[in-house]
Structures are given as C-alpha cells and as structure tokens.
Amino acid sequence: MPETPSPSTTQAAHDPHFSRVVSRLASEFSNVHHSSTVSRCVDAAHHGAKDVTGRATPDLVERIARQHLQVLALAFAEQH
C-alpha cells in the first residue's frame, strides 16, 4: 500500500449510508489503497456531488469515489 494511514476519521466513516460505501470500496481496493485513503475519497466524492448536483446519494458517491480510486491506482502503478 503506497499511502501512510491517517489517524483522523472522516465524515463518511460515521454516516451509516456512506460507511457501507467505504466498506465496499475498502474491500475492493484492499490490495491497492489503505482504508483511510478510501474514506477520504468517499468524503471528497460526497462533497463534490453535493457541490455539483445539490445532493449526494450513496450510489453516486460510490461511483465517483471508485473512479477516483482507480485513477489513483493507475497513477501509482505508472510510478513503479
């Protein structure tokens, strides 16, 4: 895993709707990203969706966060 885990928890980890998203994505990307990175991506996706559309459903947030995590994984792979 390329990231150093962050000791702080994110808002997503405390919201029951988004904690499920974090759990699914953390499992999906467990061999690539630390769970704190997944949480931060879910938070960023949540805020971005709210800013752009005025709402942030768990499905939309999960799709956006998954895309971010895939891009991060590709960028990391290109460095090594």
N, C-alpha and C positions, 0 to 999 in steps of 0.2 A: 504494500500500500504506500503510495507516494506522499500522502498527507500526514501532518502531525495532528493528532486529535486535539480538539479544542475542549477545554474544561467547561465552557458555558453551554447551557442547553438552549435550544431555540424555541420559538413560539410553537412551531409545528409539533414538537415533541409533547406539548401539553394539551393540544386540541385533539379530542377523540377522533374527529373526522380525518385530520391530517396525520395523526400518529399512525394510522393504518397505512397511509400512503408512504410515510417514512419507513415503516416496517417492510412493506413490499419492495420498495426500491433498495433499501439496505441489504435485503436478501439477494435481490437480483444483481447488485453491484458489489457484493461482499468481497470478491477477489480483486476488485479494482479500487474502490474508494472506502475510506473509513466512514463509519456511520455518522460522524459529526459533519462530514462533507455532504452527505446525503441530506441531513437535516437542514443545513444552510441552503442547499439548492432548493429544497421544498419551500423554505421561507421566502427565498428570492422569487420563486415562481408564484407563490401566493401573492406577494406584494405587487409583482409585475402584472398579474392577471387583474388584480383589483384596480390598479392604475389605468390599465388599458380598457377593460370592459366594465368596470364598476362592480364586478362580483368575481368570486373565485371558488368554483365548485371543486370538490376533491378530484373529480375526473380530469378537469382542465389542468389543475395544478400538477397532477401526476404526469400528464403528457408533457407539459413544459419542463418539469424537473428531469424527467427521463431523457429528454433531448439534451439538456444542459450536461447531464452526467455522461452521456455518450460522447459529446464533443470534448469534454474534459479528458475522458479516457483516450480518445484518439490523439489529442494533443500530447498527452503524457507518453503514449506509445511512440510517437514520432520523435520525441527527445531521446529515446533509448534504443 
